[in-house]
Structure formats: C-alpha cells, structure tokens
Amino acid sequence: MIVTLVVAAEISWWIVLGLALCARYLLRWRRTGTVLLLGLPVVDLVLYALTVLDLRNGTEASWTHALAASYAGFSVGYGPSLVAWADRHFLHRFAGGPKPLPAPKYGPERTRHEWRIAGRTVVSSAITLTLITLLVPLSAGSAHYGTFLQWYIKLGIAAVVNVVVAGCYSLWPKEPPAGTVVEDGRAVGADRVAEKAGPGPDRS
C-alpha cells in the first residue's frame, strides 16, 4: 500500500504543479496559482502522515516506509528547484517567455552549479534522515532504528558523493574545448558569436 501511496503522491504533486502553472500563466489567476503552489508541501505531509498511520496500525516497518519518508524529504530539498524549472519551461512554451538556459558546463559557473546540487542533496538527505528517524517514536513500537540502517548509510553516501564531486570541480574546473566560445559557463553558438562581434566591415 505504501508504494501505491508514493506513486499517487508523485502523480498528485505534478498535477497540482501543472494546475498552478495553468492558473498563473493561461488564466492569469496569479493568486490562485500561488495558493496551488502552497499545496505542494501538503502532498508530502499527507504522504508522511499516512505512512505513520500505517505503522501505528500495526504494519511491520519495511523499506517502503523509508521510501515514503525519502520522497517527502527529497521533495522538500529539490522541490523549489523543480518548481522553478517547470515555471521557466511553462512560461517559455505557453506564455511567450524567454527560452530557458541550459545548465552551465564550464568554468566557475559549472562549479557553482555543482555546489548548488550538492547543497540540495545534503539538505534533502538531512531532512529524510530526520523523517525516517521520527518514524520510530511515532510508530508506537512498529519500527526500530535497525530497520532503517541501510537507509542511513545510503543517504550518507549520496550526500558525501555529491560534496566530493562539487569539491573536484572546485579543484579542477572543467575547461571548454579549444576554440569554444563560452558565455556564463555555456558554449555560445555561431549565431550568438556573430551577434556579439557586430556587423562586418562595409565593402560597398
């Protein structure tokens, strides 16, 4: 049942986000869109509450309960960036907004990008570990810390790996291939290069 709830929460999360963006950009109901966006954390809270309720009803704790807590934790950590990503693409596709820029690939901009990812992963892991740990006292005896030991290890590894990757980019920033024109950490196309160079010499 818990796996089904996680899937339902994921579907509900994206439906609520889609409705919020439609209200904001297609219907011009900005306040309604904002209210719907505030409903996204409610989806995570409902999932976690149902997980606790399932344990309190006597269900033996398993990896599915930790999965539900992980979903809620990572939704909090990565949710704002996902909302911002969806907002940019929806605005471009349906409301005439500018084309979203890809993630930077080179130089200090790429390094900062990797540290932002590492920060989100660390925050998500910390929140998830807290939620998993709270399952034990909230479960009325159905869950024990040893049940979730592997999740503690896996989440710790995920956080450390992301920090190490970001640290490597700090020590060895990724350089663009020779001859590549870069702007804000992104390769610039030929048309953009010509635009920056300005008009050619007048040969008339």
C-alpha positions as CSV (number, residue, x, y, z in Angstrom):
1,M,0.0,0.0,0.0
2,I,2.8,2.4,0.8
3,V,4.4,2.1,-2.6
4,T,1.0,2.9,-4.1
5,L,0.7,5.9,-1.9
6,V,4.2,7.1,-3.1
7,V,3.2,6.7,-6.7
8,A,-0.1,8.6,-6.0
9,A,1.8,11.3,-4.2
10,E,4.2,11.8,-7.2
11,I,1.3,12.0,-9.7
12,S,-0.6,14.4,-7.4
13,W,2.4,16.6,-7.0
14,W,2.8,17.1,-10.7
15,I,-0.9,17.6,-11.2
16,V,-1.0,20.3,-8.6
17,L,2.1,21.9,-10.1
18,G,0.5,21.8,-13.6
19,L,-2.7,23.3,-12.3
20,A,-0.8,26.1,-10.6
21,L,1.1,27.0,-13.7
22,C,-2.0,26.9,-15.8
23,A,-3.8,29.2,-13.4
24,R,-0.8,31.6,-13.3
25,Y,0.0,31.9,-17.0
26,L,-3.0,30.7,-19.0
27,L,-5.9,32.0,-16.8
28,R,-3.9,34.9,-15.3
29,W,-5.1,33.9,-11.9
30,R,-1.8,34.6,-10.1
31,R,-3.2,34.4,-6.6
32,T,-4.9,31.1,-7.3
33,G,-1.6,29.8,-8.8
34,T,0.3,30.8,-5.7
35,V,-2.3,29.1,-3.5
36,L,-2.0,25.9,-5.5
37,L,1.8,26.0,-5.2
38,L,1.4,26.2,-1.5
39,G,-0.4,22.9,-1.8
40,L,2.7,21.0,-2.9
41,P,4.1,20.6,0.6
42,V,0.7,19.4,1.7
43,V,1.1,16.4,-0.7
44,D,4.3,15.5,1.1
45,L,2.8,15.9,4.6
46,V,-0.2,13.8,3.7
47,L,2.1,11.0,2.4
48,Y,4.2,11.1,5.6
49,A,1.1,11.2,7.9
50,L,-0.4,8.2,6.1
51,T,3.0,6.4,6.5
52,V,2.9,7.0,10.2
53,L,-0.7,5.9,10.4
54,D,0.1,2.7,8.6
55,L,2.8,1.9,11.1
56,R,0.6,2.8,14.1
57,N,-2.0,0.3,12.8
58,G,0.5,-2.5,13.3
59,T,2.1,-2.9,9.9
60,E,5.7,-4.1,10.2
61,A,8.2,-1.4,9.2
62,S,10.0,-2.0,5.9
63,W,11.9,-0.3,3.2
64,T,8.6,1.1,1.8
65,H,8.1,3.3,4.8
66,A,11.6,4.7,4.5
67,L,10.9,5.2,0.8
68,A,7.8,7.3,1.6
69,A,9.9,9.4,4.1
70,S,12.6,9.8,1.4
71,Y,10.1,11.0,-1.1
72,A,8.9,13.6,1.3
73,G,12.4,14.7,2.3
74,F,13.7,15.0,-1.2
75,S,10.6,16.8,-2.3
76,V,11.4,19.5,0.3
77,G,15.1,19.6,-0.7
78,Y,14.6,19.6,-4.5
79,G,11.0,20.8,-4.7
80,P,11.8,24.6,-5.1
81,S,14.3,23.9,-7.9
82,L,11.8,21.6,-9.7
83,V,9.1,24.2,-9.4
84,A,11.5,26.9,-10.8
85,W,12.5,24.6,-13.7
86,A,8.9,23.8,-14.6
87,D,7.9,27.5,-14.3
88,R,10.6,28.6,-16.7
89,H,9.7,26.0,-19.3
90,F,5.9,26.5,-19.0
91,L,6.4,30.3,-19.3
92,H,8.5,29.8,-22.5
93,R,6.2,27.3,-24.1
94,F,2.8,28.7,-23.3
95,A,3.3,32.4,-22.3
96,G,5.9,33.7,-24.7
97,G,8.7,33.8,-22.1
98,P,12.4,33.6,-22.9
99,K,13.9,30.2,-23.7
100,P,15.3,28.6,-20.6
101,L,19.1,28.4,-20.5
102,P,20.8,25.0,-20.1
103,A,22.9,24.3,-17.0
104,P,26.4,25.8,-17.3
105,K,29.1,23.3,-18.4
106,Y,32.3,25.1,-17.9
107,G,34.4,27.3,-15.6
108,P,33.4,28.7,-12.2
109,E,29.7,28.7,-13.3
110,R,29.8,24.9,-13.5
111,T,31.5,24.7,-10.2
112,R,28.8,26.8,-8.5
113,H,26.1,24.7,-10.2
114,E,27.6,21.5,-8.8
115,W,27.7,23.1,-5.3
116,R,24.1,24.0,-5.6
117,I,23.3,20.4,-6.4
118,A,25.4,19.2,-3.5
119,G,23.7,21.6,-1.2
120,R,20.2,20.4,-2.2
121,T,21.3,16.8,-1.8
122,V,22.8,17.4,1.7
123,V,19.6,19.2,2.8
124,S,17.4,16.5,1.3
125,S,19.4,13.8,3.0
126,A,19.3,15.5,6.3
127,I,15.5,16.1,6.2
128,T,15.0,12.5,5.0
129,L,17.1,11.1,7.8
130,T,15.2,13.2,10.3
131,L,11.8,11.9,8.9
132,I,13.0,8.3,8.9
133,T,14.3,8.6,12.5
134,L,11.0,10.1,13.6
135,L,9.1,7.1,12.3
136,V,10.5,5.1,15.2
137,P,8.9,7.1,18.1
138,L,5.8,7.9,16.0
139,S,5.1,4.2,15.1
140,A,4.0,3.1,18.5
141,G,6.6,0.3,18.5
142,S,6.2,-1.0,15.0
143,A,9.5,0.5,13.8
144,H,13.1,0.2,15.1
145,Y,16.2,2.1,14.2
146,G,17.9,-1.0,12.9
147,T,15.2,-1.4,10.3
148,F,16.3,1.7,8.6
149,L,20.1,1.3,9.0
150,Q,20.7,0.8,5.3
151,W,18.9,4.0,4.5
152,Y,21.1,5.9,6.9
153,I,24.2,4.5,5.1
154,K,22.8,5.1,1.5
155,L,21.7,8.7,2.2
156,G,25.0,9.5,3.9
157,I,26.9,8.1,0.9
158,A,24.7,10.1,-1.5
159,A,25.5,13.4,0.4
160,V,29.2,12.7,0.6
161,V,29.5,11.7,-3.1
162,N,27.8,15.0,-4.2
163,V,30.1,17.1,-2.0
164,V,33.1,15.2,-3.3
165,V,32.0,15.8,-6.9
166,A,31.5,19.5,-6.2
167,G,34.9,19.7,-4.5
168,C,36.5,18.2,-7.5
169,Y,35.0,20.9,-9.7
170,S,36.4,23.4,-7.3
171,L,39.9,22.0,-7.5
172,W,39.8,21.1,-11.2
173,P,37.2,23.4,-13.0
174,K,36.0,22.0,-16.3
175,E,37.5,23.8,-19.2
176,P,35.8,24.1,-22.6
177,P,37.3,22.5,-25.7
178,A,39.8,24.6,-27.6
179,G,38.2,27.1,-29.8
180,T,34.9,27.1,-28.0
181,V,33.4,30.4,-27.2
182,V,31.9,30.4,-23.7
183,E,29.5,32.8,-22.0
184,D,28.4,32.4,-18.4
185,G,29.7,28.8,-18.5
186,R,27.7,27.8,-21.6
187,A,29.0,27.3,-25.2
188,V,27.9,30.0,-27.5
189,G,26.5,29.1,-30.9
190,A,27.8,30.6,-34.2
191,D,24.9,33.0,-34.5
192,R,25.5,34.3,-31.0
193,V,29.2,34.8,-31.7
194,A,28.3,36.8,-34.9
195,E,25.8,38.9,-32.9
196,K,28.4,39.7,-30.3
197,A,31.0,40.5,-32.9
198,G,28.7,43.0,-34.6
199,P,28.3,43.7,-38.3
200,G,31.2,43.0,-40.6
201,P,33.1,45.7,-42.5
202,D,31.3,47.8,-45.1
203,R,32.7,46.7,-48.5
204,S,30.4,48.8,-50.6
